[in-house]
Amino acid sequence: MALYCIGDIQGCDSALGRLLDEIGFSASRDTVYLLGDLVNRGPDSAAVLRRCIANDGALRSLLGNHDLHLLAAAHGVRKPSKRDTLATVLEASDRDALLRWVCEQPLALAHEHAGERLLMVHAGVLPAWSAADTLARADEIAAVLRGPGLPHFLQAMYGNTPDRWDDSLAGEDRLRVIVNALTRLRFCSPQGAMDFESSESASAAPDGLLPWFEAPGRRTAGTLIAFGHWSTLGGLNRSDLLGLDTGCVWGGCLSAVRFGATLADRELLQVHCEQAQAPGA
C-alpha cells in the first residue's frame, strides 16, 4: 500500500485523472490525501467531487476556502463571482449528494506512518496550536458543517477578525478564527496575529510579518505538516513542511508526494496542467 498527498485541484479533474494514472493509483491498495480546494476556478468541479465519492476511503479529502465558498454559494450566502466556476456543481442533477459529501469532509487530518505523525491542513496552523489542538479545532467546524446551524455558520464565517487565537473565544468569533487559520492563513505576526492582505511568496513577507510556519515557538514544530493554498511558494519540501499547491489552475503543475518507508522518504510526482485562469485576471 502506498501513501500520497496531492495539492490543490480546483476543479481540474482532467489533471487529477492524469496524475492518478501517473502514480499508478489503485483504490484497493493506496491511500491518497487531497489537501483541500477541490473545487472552483477550474473547468469541472463536479467531476472532481464525483471522483472522490467513487473512490471514498482511498481518496480522502479535507476542505479549503474554495470548498467552503461552494457551500456558501449553494446556500445563497455568497453570489458566485465572475471568476468562480461552480455551476457544474450548483446546476448538477446530483447537486444535493455532492454538497452533502462536501459537508462531511474535515478541515484537518492526521495519518500515522511508520510510527510518525503526518498532519494535514489546507492553509496553515496557528503557532499557539499543537497538533492535537489543530485536530480538535477542526472537529468543531466539522460538527457545524453536519448540523442544523450550517446556514448561519456560512453567513458568519466571512471576515478577518478576530485575527488571533484566544482560548476564551466563543461562538461566531471562535469558529471564524478556526476557519481562517485552517483555510486562509499564509502570513502572521511573530505573536500569531493573522494577515490576509498578502499572497506573495514567503520571501516577500510584508513588514512585521512572516510565514506562519516560521513563527517563533510554533507548537507544531517537529511534526510534518502537509498543506496547500499557497501557490506562490512554488512548492515546499522541508523535513517538517510539505507545501503542495503548485498552481495547477494557473497553468502550473498538479503535484503529489509518495511516501516511502518513512515520512522523510519522499518522491515528488507531477503533471503539467492546462491553464484554466490567469493569475490576477
VOBAVO-65892 format. One record per residue (C-alpha): residue number from 1; residue in three letters; x, y, z. Coordinates in nm, 2 decimals. Layout:
N
(NUM, ALA, (X, Y, Z))
...
***
This chain:
281
(1, MET, (0.00, 0.00, 0.00))
(2, ALA, (0.13, 0.34, -0.09))
(3, LEU, (0.06, 0.67, 0.08))
(4, TYR, (0.03, 1.00, -0.11))
(5, CYS, (-0.07, 1.37, -0.06))
(6, ILE, (-0.19, 1.58, -0.35))
(7, GLY, (-0.22, 1.96, -0.36))
(8, ASP, (-0.49, 2.20, -0.48))
(9, ILE, (-0.70, 2.06, -0.77))
(10, GLN, (-0.95, 2.35, -0.80))
(11, GLY, (-1.18, 2.18, -1.04))
(12, CYS, (-0.91, 2.05, -1.28))
(13, ASP, (-1.04, 1.69, -1.30))
(14, SER, (-0.85, 1.60, -1.61))
(15, ALA, (-0.52, 1.69, -1.44))
(16, LEU, (-0.62, 1.48, -1.14))
(17, GLY, (-0.70, 1.19, -1.36))
(18, ARG, (-0.37, 1.21, -1.53))
(19, LEU, (-0.18, 1.24, -1.20))
(20, LEU, (-0.36, 0.94, -1.06))
(21, ASP, (-0.26, 0.75, -1.37))
(22, GLU, (0.10, 0.87, -1.33))
(23, ILE, (0.13, 0.74, -0.98))
(24, GLY, (-0.05, 0.42, -1.07))
(25, PHE, (-0.33, 0.48, -0.82))
(26, SER, (-0.52, 0.17, -0.70))
(27, ALA, (-0.83, 0.23, -0.49))
(28, SER, (-0.79, -0.11, -0.34))
(29, ARG, (-0.43, -0.06, -0.24))
(30, ASP, (-0.34, 0.31, -0.19))
(31, THR, (-0.44, 0.60, 0.03))
(32, VAL, (-0.43, 0.95, -0.12))
(33, TYR, (-0.50, 1.26, 0.08))
(34, LEU, (-0.63, 1.57, -0.11))
(35, LEU, (-0.53, 1.89, 0.07))
(36, GLY, (-0.83, 2.10, 0.00))
(37, ASP, (-0.96, 2.34, -0.27))
(38, LEU, (-1.11, 2.05, -0.46))
(39, VAL, (-1.33, 2.29, -0.65))
(40, ASN, (-1.36, 2.63, -0.82))
(41, ARG, (-1.16, 2.82, -1.09))
(42, GLY, (-1.11, 2.51, -1.30))
(43, PRO, (-1.34, 2.36, -1.56))
(44, ASP, (-1.51, 2.06, -1.39))
(45, SER, (-1.56, 2.08, -1.01))
(46, ALA, (-1.84, 1.83, -1.02))
(47, ALA, (-1.63, 1.57, -1.18))
(48, VAL, (-1.36, 1.61, -0.91))
(49, LEU, (-1.63, 1.56, -0.64))
(50, ARG, (-1.78, 1.26, -0.82))
(51, ARG, (-1.43, 1.10, -0.85))
(52, CYS, (-1.38, 1.15, -0.47))
(53, ILE, (-1.71, 1.00, -0.39))
(54, ALA, (-1.65, 0.70, -0.62))
(55, ASN, (-1.31, 0.63, -0.45))
(56, ASP, (-1.42, 0.72, -0.10))
(57, GLY, (-1.18, 0.57, 0.15))
(58, ALA, (-0.89, 0.56, -0.09))
(59, LEU, (-0.92, 0.93, -0.19))
(60, ARG, (-0.95, 1.12, 0.14))
(61, SER, (-1.02, 1.49, 0.13))
(62, LEU, (-1.01, 1.79, 0.36))
(63, LEU, (-1.17, 2.13, 0.29))
(64, GLY, (-1.02, 2.45, 0.17))
(65, ASN, (-1.15, 2.80, 0.14))
(66, HIS, (-1.29, 2.74, -0.21))
(67, ASP, (-1.48, 2.43, -0.09))
(68, LEU, (-1.64, 2.64, 0.19))
(69, HIS, (-1.72, 2.91, -0.07))
(70, LEU, (-1.91, 2.65, -0.27))
(71, LEU, (-2.13, 2.57, 0.03))
(72, ALA, (-2.19, 2.94, 0.09))
(73, ALA, (-2.29, 2.99, -0.27))
(74, ALA, (-2.52, 2.68, -0.26))
(75, HIS, (-2.70, 2.82, 0.05))
(76, GLY, (-2.74, 3.17, -0.11))
(77, VAL, (-2.49, 3.33, 0.14))
(78, ARG, (-2.25, 3.44, -0.13))
(79, LYS, (-2.31, 3.50, -0.50))
(80, PRO, (-2.06, 3.33, -0.73))
(81, SER, (-1.81, 3.59, -0.87))
(82, LYS, (-1.71, 3.63, -1.23))
(83, ARG, (-1.40, 3.41, -1.17))
(84, ASP, (-1.60, 3.13, -1.00))
(85, THR, (-1.67, 2.81, -1.19))
(86, LEU, (-1.92, 2.65, -0.95))
(87, ALA, (-2.20, 2.59, -1.20))
(88, THR, (-2.11, 2.23, -1.27))
(89, VAL, (-2.19, 2.16, -0.90))
(90, LEU, (-2.47, 2.41, -0.84))
(91, GLU, (-2.67, 2.31, -1.15))
(92, ALA, (-2.59, 1.94, -1.13))
(93, SER, (-2.87, 1.68, -1.11))
(94, ASP, (-2.68, 1.52, -0.82))
(95, ARG, (-2.62, 1.86, -0.66))
(96, ASP, (-2.76, 1.75, -0.32))
(97, ALA, (-2.54, 1.44, -0.30))
(98, LEU, (-2.23, 1.64, -0.40))
(99, LEU, (-2.29, 1.91, -0.14))
(100, ARG, (-2.38, 1.66, 0.13))
(101, TRP, (-2.04, 1.48, 0.07))
(102, VAL, (-1.86, 1.81, 0.09))
(103, CYS, (-2.02, 1.88, 0.43))
(104, GLU, (-1.89, 1.55, 0.56))
(105, GLN, (-1.52, 1.63, 0.50))
(106, PRO, (-1.29, 1.77, 0.77))
(107, LEU, (-1.07, 2.07, 0.78))
(108, ALA, (-0.77, 1.88, 0.92))
(109, LEU, (-0.65, 1.52, 0.91))
(110, ALA, (-0.37, 1.32, 1.07))
(111, HIS, (-0.21, 0.99, 0.95))
(112, GLU, (0.03, 0.77, 1.14))
(113, HIS, (0.30, 0.63, 0.92))
(114, ALA, (0.59, 0.42, 1.04))
(115, GLY, (0.55, 0.55, 1.39))
(116, GLU, (0.54, 0.91, 1.28))
(117, ARG, (0.25, 1.16, 1.25))
(118, LEU, (0.16, 1.35, 0.94))
(119, LEU, (-0.07, 1.64, 1.00))
(120, MET, (-0.26, 1.78, 0.70))
(121, VAL, (-0.44, 2.11, 0.66))
(122, HIS, (-0.53, 2.33, 0.37))
(123, ALA, (-0.36, 2.65, 0.46))
(124, GLY, (-0.19, 2.68, 0.80))
(125, VAL, (-0.17, 2.62, 1.17))
(126, LEU, (-0.16, 2.89, 1.43))
(127, PRO, (0.16, 2.90, 1.64))
(128, ALA, (-0.03, 2.85, 1.96))
(129, TRP, (-0.18, 2.52, 1.85))
(130, SER, (-0.04, 2.18, 1.90))
(131, ALA, (-0.12, 1.90, 1.65))
(132, ALA, (-0.39, 1.78, 1.89))
(133, ASP, (-0.53, 2.13, 1.92))
(134, THR, (-0.55, 2.16, 1.54))
(135, LEU, (-0.75, 1.84, 1.50))
(136, ALA, (-0.98, 1.94, 1.79))
(137, ARG, (-1.04, 2.28, 1.64))
(138, ALA, (-1.12, 2.12, 1.30))
(139, ASP, (-1.36, 1.89, 1.47))
(140, GLU, (-1.55, 2.19, 1.60))
(141, ILE, (-1.61, 2.31, 1.24))
(142, ALA, (-1.70, 1.95, 1.13))
(143, ALA, (-1.98, 1.94, 1.38))
(144, VAL, (-2.12, 2.27, 1.25))
(145, LEU, (-2.10, 2.16, 0.89))
(146, ARG, (-2.30, 1.85, 0.96))
(147, GLY, (-2.56, 2.02, 1.18))
(148, PRO, (-2.87, 2.24, 1.15))
(149, GLY, (-2.67, 2.56, 1.21))
(150, LEU, (-2.48, 2.53, 0.88))
(151, PRO, (-2.66, 2.82, 0.70))
(152, HIS, (-2.59, 3.06, 0.99))
(153, PHE, (-2.23, 2.95, 1.02))
(154, LEU, (-2.17, 3.01, 0.65))
(155, GLN, (-2.30, 3.36, 0.69))
(156, ALA, (-2.09, 3.43, 0.99))
(157, MET, (-1.76, 3.27, 0.87))
(158, TYR, (-1.66, 3.56, 0.65))
(159, GLY, (-1.44, 3.83, 0.79))
(160, ASN, (-1.08, 3.89, 0.91))
(161, THR, (-1.15, 3.94, 1.28))
(162, PRO, (-1.06, 3.84, 1.54))
(163, ASP, (-0.71, 3.80, 1.39))
(164, ARG, (-0.56, 3.58, 1.66))
(165, TRP, (-0.64, 3.28, 1.88))
(166, ASP, (-0.75, 3.31, 2.24))
(167, ASP, (-0.88, 3.01, 2.43))
(168, SER, (-1.16, 3.22, 2.57))
(169, LEU, (-1.31, 3.28, 2.22))
(170, ALA, (-1.66, 3.15, 2.18))
(171, GLY, (-1.95, 3.15, 1.92))
(172, GLU, (-1.90, 3.30, 1.58))
(173, ASP, (-1.57, 3.46, 1.66))
(174, ARG, (-1.42, 3.13, 1.77))
(175, LEU, (-1.54, 2.95, 1.46))
(176, ARG, (-1.42, 3.23, 1.23))
(177, VAL, (-1.07, 3.22, 1.37))
(178, ILE, (-1.05, 2.84, 1.32))
(179, VAL, (-1.17, 2.86, 0.96))
(180, ASN, (-0.94, 3.15, 0.87))
(181, ALA, (-0.64, 2.97, 1.02))
(182, LEU, (-0.70, 2.63, 0.86))
(183, THR, (-0.82, 2.75, 0.52))
(184, ARG, (-0.67, 3.11, 0.45))
(185, LEU, (-0.36, 3.16, 0.66))
(186, ARG, (-0.03, 3.25, 0.49))
(187, PHE, (0.14, 3.52, 0.69))
(188, CYS, (0.12, 3.61, 1.06))
(189, SER, (0.30, 3.83, 1.31))
(190, PRO, (0.55, 3.67, 1.55))
(191, GLN, (0.27, 3.68, 1.81))
(192, GLY, (0.03, 3.49, 1.58))
(193, ALA, (-0.19, 3.77, 1.45))
(194, MET, (-0.31, 3.66, 1.11))
(195, ASP, (-0.28, 3.87, 0.79))
(196, PHE, (-0.50, 3.82, 0.49))
(197, GLU, (-0.38, 4.10, 0.26))
(198, SER, (-0.08, 3.94, 0.11))
(199, SER, (-0.05, 3.63, -0.10))
(200, GLU, (0.31, 3.68, -0.21))
(201, SER, (0.59, 3.43, -0.18))
(202, ALA, (0.74, 3.35, 0.16))
(203, SER, (1.05, 3.56, 0.08))
(204, ALA, (0.83, 3.87, 0.02))
(205, ALA, (0.67, 3.88, 0.36))
(206, PRO, (0.53, 4.23, 0.45))
(207, ASP, (0.70, 4.43, 0.72))
(208, GLY, (0.64, 4.28, 1.06))
(209, LEU, (0.50, 3.95, 0.92))
(210, LEU, (0.64, 3.61, 0.85))
(211, PRO, (0.52, 3.28, 0.70))
(212, TRP, (0.30, 3.10, 0.96))
(213, PHE, (0.55, 2.81, 0.97))
(214, GLU, (0.83, 3.04, 1.07))
(215, ALA, (0.66, 3.19, 1.37))
(216, PRO, (0.88, 3.15, 1.68))
(217, GLY, (0.77, 2.90, 1.93))
(218, ARG, (0.53, 2.73, 1.69))
(219, ARG, (0.40, 2.43, 1.89))
(220, THR, (0.37, 2.20, 1.58))
(221, ALA, (0.74, 2.24, 1.50))
(222, GLY, (0.88, 1.89, 1.46))
(223, THR, (0.55, 1.74, 1.33))
(224, LEU, (0.54, 1.71, 0.95))
(225, ILE, (0.27, 1.93, 0.81))
(226, ALA, (0.14, 1.89, 0.46))
(227, PHE, (-0.06, 2.19, 0.32))
(228, GLY, (-0.17, 2.36, 0.00))
(229, HIS, (-0.33, 2.70, -0.06))
(230, TRP, (-0.01, 2.90, -0.13))
(231, SER, (0.08, 2.86, -0.50))
(232, THR, (0.34, 3.14, -0.49))
(233, LEU, (0.56, 2.93, -0.27))
(234, GLY, (0.62, 2.72, -0.58))
(235, GLY, (0.61, 2.40, -0.37))
(236, LEU, (0.80, 2.34, -0.04))
(237, ASN, (0.97, 2.03, 0.07))
(238, ARG, (1.14, 2.05, 0.41))
(239, SER, (1.19, 1.80, 0.69))
(240, ASP, (0.89, 1.93, 0.87))
(241, LEU, (0.69, 2.10, 0.59))
(242, LEU, (0.54, 1.99, 0.27))
(243, GLY, (0.37, 2.26, 0.06))
(244, LEU, (0.19, 2.11, -0.25))
(245, ASP, (0.00, 2.39, -0.42))
(246, THR, (0.19, 2.43, -0.74))
(247, GLY, (-0.06, 2.64, -0.93))
(248, CYS, (-0.24, 2.37, -1.13))
(249, VAL, (-0.53, 2.60, -1.22))
(250, TRP, (-0.29, 2.88, -1.33))
(251, GLY, (-0.11, 2.66, -1.58))
(252, GLY, (0.14, 2.51, -1.34))
(253, CYS, (0.16, 2.16, -1.22))
(254, LEU, (-0.06, 1.93, -1.01))
(255, SER, (0.17, 1.77, -0.75))
(256, ALA, (0.17, 1.46, -0.55))
(257, VAL, (0.42, 1.32, -0.29))
(258, ARG, (0.46, 0.95, -0.25))
(259, PHE, (0.59, 0.85, 0.10))
(260, GLY, (0.82, 0.55, 0.13))
(261, ALA, (0.92, 0.35, 0.44))
(262, THR, (0.92, 0.67, 0.65))
(263, LEU, (0.78, 1.02, 0.62))
(264, ALA, (1.13, 1.15, 0.53))
(265, ASP, (1.14, 0.91, 0.23))
(266, ARG, (0.95, 1.11, -0.03))
(267, GLU, (0.91, 1.12, -0.41))
(268, LEU, (0.76, 1.41, -0.60))
(269, LEU, (0.54, 1.33, -0.89))
(270, GLN, (0.38, 1.60, -1.11))
(271, VAL, (0.17, 1.65, -1.43))
(272, HIS, (0.16, 1.98, -1.62))
(273, CYS, (-0.18, 2.14, -1.63))
(274, GLU, (-0.36, 2.34, -1.90))
(275, GLN, (-0.42, 2.69, -1.77))
(276, ALA, (-0.78, 2.74, -1.67))
(277, GLN, (-0.74, 3.10, -1.55))
(278, ALA, (-0.47, 3.37, -1.55))
(279, PRO, (-0.34, 3.48, -1.21))
(280, GLY, (-0.48, 3.82, -1.11))
(281, ALA, (-0.72, 3.83, -1.41))
***
